[in-house]
Amino acid sequence: MDAVIYKGNGTFALEKRKIPTIQQPTDAIVKVTLTSICTSDLHIKHGHVPKAVPGIVVGHEIVGEIVQLGNCVSGLSVGDRVAVNVETFCGECFFCQRGFVNNCTNENGGWALGCRIDGGQAQYVRVPLAQNGLTKIPDSVTDEQAIFTGDILSTGYWGAKISEIKPDDIIVVIGAGPTGICAMKCAALYHPAHIIAVDIDQRRLDLIKNEHIADVTINSQSQSVKQAILEITDGRGADVVIEAAGGKNTFQMAWEIARPNAIVTVIALYDEDQVLPLPQMYGKNLTFKTGGVDACNCREILDLIADGRLDTTCLITHRFDLKDAMAAYDLFESHRDGVMKVVLKP
């Protein structure tokens, strides 16, 4: 089969690999019908994910059809259309029992697919602990509607969920990329008073405005974000700030625009350490929530999609065949042609 391989030293390549087989009775083999390129794949390519193993097949945003099941997998059948979870988790360890599936202590626990074991930018993928890692897709939901369920939509859903959003809150999301937009769409499920999007890319902000994803957009290159937020909030600052950008100064921006006693939720992945300047924020009494997604709400997300309450298909700007994956990566990494998300069809 064709597969995108992490070669190490900043290199991906399209190569031939054997079709995976069942290794454990809890495995499933999924025929990939759609996969996509994620910014996390670029983090792997450039060495910013220390756990990533050279030689693996990359890719963790996957939908497909089950073609083989291990003997210990229940609740699923060969032929089921499924969304693949970015997290591998046992469901039984200390952390899984508390919903912290990102910290699952299984040897493949957490983000394994496309990082530590072969992922889904290929024609087939082996999914360990498949009973937890696969979610049946409702018949009314298309592959393109479901493709982000296991990763960026789970991240946005989790980020909004832990942010404790209330109906009268003013929410700021820093970063109008795919993850930020997913966070905005999921924050809207809680009916806040306003959602404000902040980014440096006017094309992304225009998309958000045209799709009615946020009430207000702020381009941080052309205006002061802090001043704009203070004006909107009568000088208080935002009730909740979700940091989804991971830029050089966006962590500082997040705590500076938050009001006293606000929640700052960081769902971004940074390339460098960030500084927590406690003396400067003394008295603001902020609550920080940070870390990798606990992607344990895929069933709820797919139900919301089926009900018409979540739709992220506007994020898909480019479509390629898997055989053209290297051209797709070149487009995605160079940010050409207004690219937001690229999907690959095997």
C-alpha positions as CSV (number, residue, x, y, z in Angstrom):
1,M,0.0,0.0,0.0
2,D,1.0,3.7,-0.3
3,A,2.0,5.4,2.9
4,V,3.5,8.7,4.1
5,I,6.6,7.9,6.1
6,Y,8.5,10.0,8.6
7,K,12.1,9.5,7.6
8,G,13.6,11.7,10.3
9,N,15.8,14.8,9.7
10,G,12.8,16.9,8.5
11,T,11.8,14.5,5.8
12,F,8.6,12.8,4.8
13,A,8.3,10.4,1.8
14,L,5.6,8.4,0.1
15,E,6.7,4.8,0.1
16,K,5.2,1.3,-0.3
17,R,4.4,-0.6,2.9
18,K,2.8,-3.9,3.6
19,I,-0.9,-3.8,4.6
20,P,-1.0,-4.1,8.4
21,T,-2.4,-7.2,10.2
22,I,-4.0,-8.0,13.5
23,Q,-1.3,-8.2,16.2
24,Q,-3.4,-8.3,19.4
25,P,-7.0,-9.5,19.9
26,T,-8.0,-6.0,20.8
27,D,-6.8,-4.6,17.4
28,A,-8.8,-3.6,14.3
29,I,-7.7,-3.1,10.7
30,V,-9.4,-0.1,9.1
31,K,-9.5,0.6,5.4
32,V,-8.9,4.3,5.2
33,T,-11.5,6.2,3.2
34,L,-10.3,9.7,4.1
35,T,-7.4,11.1,6.1
36,S,-6.0,14.6,6.5
37,I,-2.8,16.6,7.2
38,C,-2.5,18.2,10.6
39,T,-0.1,20.8,11.9
40,S,1.1,18.2,14.4
41,D,2.4,16.2,11.4
42,L,4.6,19.2,10.6
43,H,5.8,19.2,14.3
44,I,6.8,15.6,13.8
45,K,8.6,16.3,10.5
46,H,10.7,19.1,12.1
47,G,11.6,17.2,15.2
48,H,9.4,19.0,17.7
49,V,7.8,15.8,18.9
50,P,10.5,13.9,20.8
51,K,8.4,10.7,21.0
52,A,7.9,10.4,17.3
53,V,9.6,7.4,15.8
54,P,11.5,7.6,12.5
55,G,10.1,5.1,10.0
56,I,6.5,5.2,11.1
57,V,3.5,5.9,8.9
58,V,2.2,9.4,9.9
59,G,-1.4,10.5,10.1
60,H,-3.9,10.6,13.0
61,E,-7.0,12.2,11.5
62,I,-8.7,9.2,9.9
63,V,-12.1,7.8,8.9
64,G,-12.6,4.5,7.3
65,E,-14.3,1.1,7.2
66,I,-13.5,-1.9,9.5
67,V,-12.2,-4.8,7.4
68,Q,-10.9,-7.0,10.3
69,L,-11.4,-7.3,14.0
70,G,-9.5,-9.0,16.8
71,N,-11.4,-11.6,18.9
72,C,-11.7,-9.4,21.9
73,V,-13.3,-6.4,20.2
74,S,-17.0,-6.0,21.0
75,G,-19.6,-3.5,19.9
76,L,-18.2,-3.1,16.4
77,S,-18.5,-5.1,13.2
78,V,-16.6,-5.6,10.0
79,G,-18.1,-3.2,7.5
80,D,-18.8,-0.4,10.1
81,R,-17.8,3.1,9.0
82,V,-15.8,4.6,11.9
83,A,-13.9,7.7,13.1
84,V,-10.5,6.9,14.5
85,N,-9.6,8.5,17.8
86,V,-6.2,10.3,18.0
87,E,-5.8,8.8,21.5
88,T,-5.2,5.2,22.2
89,F,-6.5,4.3,25.6
90,C,-7.4,1.1,27.6
91,G,-10.3,2.5,29.5
92,E,-9.2,0.7,32.7
93,C,-6.2,2.4,34.2
94,F,-6.2,5.1,36.9
95,F,-6.2,7.9,34.4
96,C,-8.7,6.4,31.9
97,Q,-11.2,5.7,34.8
98,R,-11.1,9.5,35.5
99,G,-11.5,10.5,31.9
100,F,-7.8,11.5,31.4
101,V,-7.3,9.2,28.4
102,N,-4.4,11.2,27.1
103,N,-2.4,9.9,30.1
104,C,-3.4,6.2,29.6
105,T,-0.7,4.0,31.1
106,N,-1.0,1.3,28.4
107,E,2.2,1.0,26.3
108,N,0.3,2.5,23.4
109,G,-1.6,5.0,25.6
110,G,-2.1,8.6,24.5
111,W,-1.1,9.9,21.1
112,A,0.4,6.8,19.5
113,L,-1.1,6.6,16.0
114,G,1.1,8.4,13.5
115,C,3.6,9.3,16.2
116,R,4.9,6.1,18.0
117,I,3.1,3.5,15.8
118,D,2.0,3.5,12.2
119,G,-0.8,5.9,11.5
120,G,-3.4,6.5,8.8
121,Q,-1.9,8.5,5.9
122,A,-2.1,5.2,4.1
123,Q,-4.6,2.8,2.6
124,Y,-5.0,0.7,5.8
125,V,-4.2,1.3,9.5
126,R,-4.1,-1.0,12.5
127,V,-5.9,0.5,15.5
128,P,-4.9,-0.9,18.9
129,L,-7.5,-1.0,21.7
130,A,-10.1,-0.6,18.9
131,Q,-13.1,-0.9,21.2
132,N,-12.2,2.5,22.6
133,G,-10.4,4.0,19.6
134,L,-13.1,3.6,17.0
135,T,-16.5,5.3,16.9
136,K,-19.3,4.3,14.5
137,I,-20.3,7.1,12.1
138,P,-24.0,7.7,11.8
139,D,-25.3,6.9,8.3
140,S,-26.3,10.5,7.7
141,V,-22.8,11.8,8.4
142,T,-20.3,12.0,5.5
143,D,-16.6,11.2,5.7
144,E,-15.8,14.9,5.3
145,Q,-18.2,15.8,8.2
146,A,-16.6,13.1,10.4
147,I,-12.9,13.5,9.5
148,F,-11.9,15.9,12.4
149,T,-13.9,14.0,15.1
150,G,-11.0,12.2,16.6
151,D,-8.5,15.0,16.8
152,I,-9.1,18.8,16.3
153,L,-12.8,18.6,17.0
154,S,-12.1,16.5,20.1
155,T,-9.5,19.2,21.0
156,G,-12.0,22.0,20.5
157,Y,-14.7,20.1,22.4
158,W,-12.4,19.3,25.3
159,G,-11.0,22.8,25.4
160,A,-14.5,24.3,25.6
161,K,-15.7,21.7,28.1
162,I,-12.9,22.4,30.6
163,S,-13.2,26.2,30.2
164,E,-16.5,26.2,32.3
165,I,-18.2,28.5,29.8
166,K,-21.4,30.3,31.1
167,P,-24.2,31.8,29.0
168,D,-23.2,35.4,29.8
169,D,-19.4,34.9,29.2
170,I,-17.3,36.7,26.7
171,I,-14.9,34.2,25.1
172,V,-11.7,35.0,23.3
173,V,-10.1,32.3,21.1
174,I,-6.5,33.2,20.1
175,G,-5.7,31.4,16.8
176,A,-8.1,31.2,13.9
177,G,-6.6,28.0,12.5
178,P,-8.5,24.7,12.3
179,T,-8.1,23.9,16.0
180,G,-9.1,27.4,17.0
181,I,-12.2,27.3,14.8
182,C,-13.2,24.0,16.3
183,A,-12.8,25.5,19.7
184,M,-15.1,28.4,18.7
185,K,-17.7,26.1,17.3
186,C,-17.7,24.0,20.4
187,A,-17.7,27.1,22.7
188,A,-20.9,28.2,20.9
189,L,-22.6,25.0,22.2
190,Y,-22.6,26.7,25.6
191,H,-24.3,29.9,24.3
192,P,-21.8,32.5,25.5
193,A,-22.7,36.2,25.2
194,H,-19.9,36.7,22.6
195,I,-17.1,34.8,20.9
196,I,-14.1,36.8,19.8
197,A,-11.5,35.5,17.3
198,V,-7.9,36.7,17.3
199,D,-5.4,36.0,14.5
200,I,-2.8,37.6,12.2
201,D,-4.2,36.0,9.0
202,Q,-7.0,38.2,7.6
203,R,-8.2,35.5,5.3
204,R,-8.9,33.2,8.2
205,L,-10.7,36.0,10.0
206,D,-12.8,36.7,6.9
207,L,-13.7,33.0,6.8
208,I,-14.8,33.1,10.4
209,K,-16.9,36.3,9.8
210,N,-18.5,34.9,6.6
211,E,-19.3,31.6,8.3
212,H,-20.7,33.4,11.4
213,I,-18.3,31.4,13.7
214,A,-17.4,34.4,15.9
215,D,-19.2,37.6,16.7
216,V,-16.0,39.8,16.6
217,T,-12.7,39.3,14.8
218,I,-9.5,41.1,15.7
219,N,-6.4,41.1,13.5
220,S,-3.5,41.4,16.0
221,Q,-1.2,42.9,13.4
222,S,-3.3,45.9,12.8
223,Q,-4.8,46.7,16.2
224,S,-4.1,46.2,19.9
225,V,-5.8,43.1,21.1
226,K,-5.7,44.1,24.7
227,Q,-7.2,47.5,24.0
228,A,-9.9,46.0,21.9
229,I,-10.9,43.4,24.5
230,L,-11.0,46.0,27.3
231,E,-13.3,48.2,25.2
232,I,-15.6,45.3,24.5
233,T,-15.7,44.1,28.1
234,D,-16.1,47.5,29.8
235,G,-12.4,47.4,31.0
236,R,-12.6,44.0,32.7
237,G,-11.1,41.6,30.2
238,A,-12.4,38.3,28.8
239,D,-14.1,35.7,31.1
240,V,-12.5,32.8,29.2
241,V,-9.5,32.8,27.0
242,I,-8.7,29.7,24.8
243,E,-5.2,29.8,23.5
244,A,-5.0,27.8,20.2
245,A,-2.3,29.6,18.4
246,G,1.0,28.5,20.0
247,G,2.8,31.6,18.7
248,K,5.8,33.5,20.0
249,N,3.7,35.9,22.2
250,T,0.3,34.3,22.3
251,F,0.6,32.8,25.7
252,Q,1.4,36.2,27.2
253,M,-1.5,37.7,25.2
254,A,-3.8,35.1,26.7
255,W,-3.2,36.0,30.3
256,E,-3.0,39.7,29.7
257,I,-6.5,39.9,28.1
258,A,-8.1,37.7,30.7
259,R,-10.1,39.5,33.4
260,P,-9.3,38.8,37.1
261,N,-10.5,35.4,38.2
262,A,-10.8,34.2,34.6
263,I,-10.0,30.9,33.1
264,V,-7.2,30.6,30.5
265,T,-7.2,27.3,28.6
266,V,-4.2,26.4,26.6
267,I,-4.8,23.9,23.8
268,A,-1.9,25.0,21.6
269,L,1.3,23.1,21.1
270,Y,4.4,25.3,21.5
271,D,7.8,24.8,19.9
272,E,9.5,26.6,22.8
273,D,9.1,26.9,26.6
274,Q,6.7,29.6,27.8
275,V,7.3,31.9,30.8
276,L,4.8,32.2,33.6
277,P,5.6,35.7,35.0
278,L,3.9,35.4,38.3
279,P,4.8,38.8,39.7
280,Q,3.2,40.5,36.7
281,M,0.0,38.6,37.1
282,Y,-0.2,38.7,40.9
283,G,-3.7,39.5,42.0
284,K,-5.4,38.5,38.8
285,N,-6.1,35.1,40.4
286,L,-6.2,33.3,37.1
287,T,-6.9,29.6,36.6
288,F,-4.8,28.0,33.9
289,K,-5.8,24.7,32.2
290,T,-3.3,23.2,29.9
291,G,-2.2,20.0,28.2
292,G,-3.0,17.4,25.5
293,V,-6.6,16.6,24.5
294,D,-8.5,14.0,26.4
295,A,-10.4,12.7,23.3
296,C,-13.1,10.7,25.0
297,N,-16.2,12.5,23.6
298,C,-16.2,11.2,20.0
299,R,-19.7,9.7,20.4
300,E,-21.1,13.0,21.6
301,I,-19.3,14.9,18.8
302,L,-20.7,12.6,16.0
303,D,-24.2,12.9,17.5
304,L,-23.9,16.7,17.4
305,I,-22.7,16.5,13.8
306,A,-25.7,14.2,12.9
307,D,-28.1,16.7,14.6
308,G,-26.7,19.6,12.6
309,R,-25.2,21.4,15.6
310,L,-21.6,21.0,14.6
311,D,-20.2,21.3,11.1
312,T,-16.5,21.8,10.3
313,T,-16.5,21.0,6.6
314,C,-15.8,24.7,5.9
315,L,-12.2,23.9,7.1
316,I,-11.5,21.7,4.1
317,T,-10.0,23.9,1.5
318,H,-8.0,21.4,-0.6
319,R,-8.5,17.7,-1.6
320,F,-5.7,15.4,-2.9
321,D,-5.3,11.8,-3.8
322,L,-3.0,10.0,-1.4
323,K,-0.5,9.4,-4.2
324,D,-0.1,13.2,-4.4
325,A,0.6,13.5,-0.7
326,M,4.0,15.2,-1.1
327,A,2.4,18.0,-3.2
328,A,-0.3,18.3,-0.6
329,Y,2.3,18.7,2.2
330,D,4.2,21.3,0.2
331,L,1.0,23.3,-0.2
332,F,0.0,22.9,3.5
333,E,3.4,23.8,4.9
334,S,3.9,26.8,2.6
335,H,0.4,28.2,3.5
336,R,-0.3,28.8,-0.2
337,D,-3.7,29.4,-1.8
338,G,-5.5,30.1,1.4
339,V,-5.1,26.6,2.6
340,M,-6.8,25.6,5.9
341,K,-7.1,21.9,5.9
342,V,-6.1,19.3,3.3
343,V,-7.7,15.9,3.1
344,L,-6.2,12.9,1.3
345,K,-8.2,10.1,-0.3
346,P,-6.5,6.8,-0.7
